[in-house]
């Protein structure tokens, strides 16, 4: 349940409500609403039956949350959240772009890609140092050396770095180099990993699982948030269906669903969502039109020689063309009030 405070509620009023929640063995989380503060109650709400919370000073009303995910729900936090990574805002008015190679292959390859990404206008450099692959014989990444190259590229370009962490043991090491941690599709329900990244203090990009429902995806985000990290960004990257033409089926309706169900920002990865570079452009534009807060795209200086995901990687020329179109589309969407589909209620 959530307890909505009056607009004129004092800090002492809020403290009294928190103390009452804690006194019956439950956990309290305070969130900033659009005009007032909201206190979330985590745990068995039946225990609140003995607490006359609506009679307490400063309380406007209490609302039961029926969903299994609490902290990630829009009921708990009606105002859309903005996740800040340094000076970059994800969930604000400007779509954020994360771009770069699937895998860090060499220092030279990454630096060239970083320059391309920067020149095109993206805010993040993406690149995998640890690569969980379907086959054990596929390129597995450069590991810590790849992380060092990513950090060097950040110093050269000013881009923020987002990279995947695959095991609990690597979290501390990845945090030393990255600005944002990515949880890949294969690890979306690795609950031990989710709990630990929730404690690390870095913003987290949570990709949707290979065949995960939206409910399962949001519950995965809940694990991170319940461990103390509210800075979660969701990433739709396609799900596995019976279709074989594309690598996955990019679920564009998930953007609309997330905007309705959750306050968390959501971006789209049309590269993994389609597996074909020719389809990245139309799906990127469709993502922005659907209300996504940003994009993640694979860009490689020479896709034909890429060690991972070459068929879905953009050339520098194709990437630049998409970025120009995204800027125009985002400006158009912003200038047309009738197209702002997901204004907060």
N, C-alpha and C positions, 0 to 999 in steps of 0.2 A: 504494500500500500504506500501511498504518498500523502504527506500532510502539507497542504498549501497554506503558507503564511499570509497574513494581511500585508498590504503594501507598506503599512506603517509599523510593522512588527519590529521590535527592538532586538538587539543581539542577545539580551537577557531572555526575552521570550523564546528565541530559538534555542538557547542553551537549556532552558527549562524543558522544552519538548524533547530535546536529545537525551537529557537525563532521564526523562520518563520512559523513553524507548529502551534505553540501556538497562534501566532498573528491572525490566521483565525479561532480560536476557537476549535482547535483539540488538541489531546493529543499525546505526543511523548514518545516512549519507546526505550531505547538504549540497544542493545544486542551485545555480542561479537561473531563474526563469526570466522571461522577457521583462516583467515588471515587479516580480516578487520572488522570494526565496521559497524553495521546496525542500522538504525533508523526506527522504526516502527511508522506508522501513524494510530492512533485509531480514528474512527469516519467517517463521510461522506467525502469520498475522493474527491467528487466533489468540495469541498471548496478549494482544492489544485490547481484548474485550474488557479487561479490568482497568484500563487506562481511559479516563474520560477526556480524550485528547481534544475533542471539538469544543469542550468547555474551557480549555486553557486560554489564557490571554495571548492575543496575537495570532491565533489560529483561525483561518477562514473556513476550511473544510478538510476532510480526509477523503481520499479516493482509493478504492481497491484496484490493484493491477492484476489482471487475470493471467497475463502471459508469464511463461517460465523465465524469460529474460526480463529483468527489472531495470537495471542501470542503463541498458542499451535502448530501452523503450521510449517512445515519444510521450507516453503517459507520464513517465517519471520526469522527463526533461522536455517540455513542449517546444522550447526554442531550439532551432538547429544549432548544433555545435560547430565550432571552428577549432581545428587542430593546428597548432602552431609548431612549425619546425624551424627554429631560428627565426628569421624574419619573413618566412613564407607561411601564408595562411591557406589551409586546405578546408574548403567549405565556405569560403567568402564569395565575393562577387566575380572574381577572376578565376577561370578554370586553371588548374595546376597540371603541368605535364611532367611525367617521369619518363625519361628515354635513355637508351643506351643498349649495349650488346647483351644478349642473354647471358653470356659467360665472359669473364675477364680471361683473355687468352694470353696476352703479353702486355708489357708496359707500353710499347709503341701502339699496339692496337687500341688500347683503352684511351690513351691520350688523344689519338686521332678521333676516336668516337666522341670523347668529351668535348673537343673543340666543335665538332659538328652539332652536338646537342646544344651547347651554349649558344652558338651562332643562330640556331633556329628559334631560340627563345624559351626553351624549357627551363624549369627551375631545379629539377633533380636529375642526377646521373644515376641510372640503374645499371647494375652489373652483378652477376653471380660469382662469388669467390668459392662458395660451396655449392655444388650442383647435384642434387638428388636426381638420378637418372633411372629410367625404367630398366635399362640394361647395365650390368656391372662393368661391361666393356666400353661403355661410352665415356667421353671426357667428363671427369668428376670435378673439375675446377682446380685453381691454383691455391686454394685455401688461404692461409695467412699472408702469403706473398701477394695474392690478389687483393686482399684487404689493404695492404700497404700501397699498392698501385692506386686503389680507389681514393685513399686519403691524399696521395700526391696529386691526383687529378682534381680533387676538390680545392687544393691550395692553388693550383694553376688557373682554375676557371671560376671559382666561387660557387659552383653548383653544390647543392646538398646531395648527400649520398644515401641511397636506400639499397640495401642488400639483404639477402635471405640468411636467416639462421635456421639450422636444421636439427640441432641437438642441444640439449640443456648445457652440456659441457662447453659449448662454443659461445654462449651468450655473452659472457664477460669479455671475451676476446673481440667479438664483433662490435660490442658497444664502444670499445676503444677507438674504433675507426669510423663507424657509421653514424649518420644523423637520425636514421629511421630504420627500424628492423622490419623485415618482411617475413611473414609466415606464409609459406607456400601452400598450394592446394592440397598436396599430399599430407601436410601436417595440420590441417585445419582442426582436426579433432585429436591432436596429440595433446591431451589435457595437461600432462606434466609440463610440456614445453610452454603452453599457454599461460599456466600459472606463474612460471618463472619469468617470462617476458613481462608479465604484469607487475613484477617487482623491480624491474631493471631501470625504470625512469625514462626510457626512450620511447618516443611515439612508435606505434606499431601499425603496419599495413597488413591487414588480414585478408588473404585471398579466399574466395569461395572454394569449397572442396569439389572434387571431380564429379560427384553426383549428389551434393548436399542440397537439402531443402533450405529455403530462406530461414525457416525457424531454427534449423540446426546451425546455420551460419551465424545468426544473431546470438544463439546460446554460446557459441564458441567465443564471440566477442565478450560475452558476459563473464567468461572465465578470466579474461585479461583484466576487465574493469573491476571485477570483484577482488582481484589481487592488488588493487590500488592504482591501476593505470587507466585514467579516463581517456587518454589520447589514442584512440583507435580509429583508423580509416579502413573502410571496407572496400574490397576490389572484386568486382564481377569479372571473371575471366573465362566464362563459358562452362557448361556442364556436359557430361557425357550422355548422349541419347543414342537412338538407333541410326542417326544420320552419319554417313561415312564420307561425304564430300568434303566437309570441313573437319578440322581437327577436333573441335568441340562445337556445341550449339550455344552461341552467345545469347544469353537471356536478357534482352533489353528491358523486359517488363520488370526485372529485378530492381532496376533503378527506381522505378515508380513505387514499387512495393516497399523498398527500404525507406524512401522519403516519407511514406505514410506511416510505417511502423516504428521507425527509429529516428533519433536525432543525429546519428553519426554521419559524417561525410561518406560519400560513396564515389569511387572512380571506376573506370572501365578499362580493361586490357583487351583491345581488339586483335592484338597479335596472337596471343594464346587462344582467344575466343574463336578465331577463324583458321589459323595456321597457314594462311595464304596472304602474302604481302599485298596482292591486288585488292583484297577485301578490307584491308585495314582502313583505308581512307573513308569509304562510305560508312563503315561502322563507327569510326571515330566521330564523324559528323553526326550520326544518329545518336551517339552517346551524349554529346553536348546538347542536342535538341531535346533529348529525353530528360535532361536536368542533372546529368552527372556533374560532379564537382571537379573532375579532371580525367586524365588519361594516363595509361602506362603503355608505351610502345617500344618495340625492339628496333634498334637502329645499329647498323654495322657498316664500317667503311667499305667492306667488300663481302656482301652476303654469300656469294658463291663459294667463299673460302672459310665461312664461319664454322667453328667446331661444334656449335649447338644452335639449332633452330634457324638455319639459314633461309629456308623457304618462306618464313614469315617475317623476316627482317627487312626493314626499309633501307634503301640506298640513301645517301645524303640528299640527292635530288628529290626523291619521293617524300622524304621526311620534311624537307623545307616547304614543299607544296602543301602538305597537310597542315603544317603549322600556320601558314598564311591563311588557309581557309578556316581554321579553328578560330583565329583572331577575329575574322569578319563575322563568323556565325555567332560567337559569344557576344560581340558588340550588338548585333542585331537582336539577339534574345534579351539582352539587358535593356535595350531601348524600347522594346514592345511590352508594356505592362500586361497585356492580355496573354502573353506567352509565358509568364512566370507561373508555371503550373503548380509549384509546390510552396507557395507562401505559407508561412506558419499560421496555424489557426489561432 
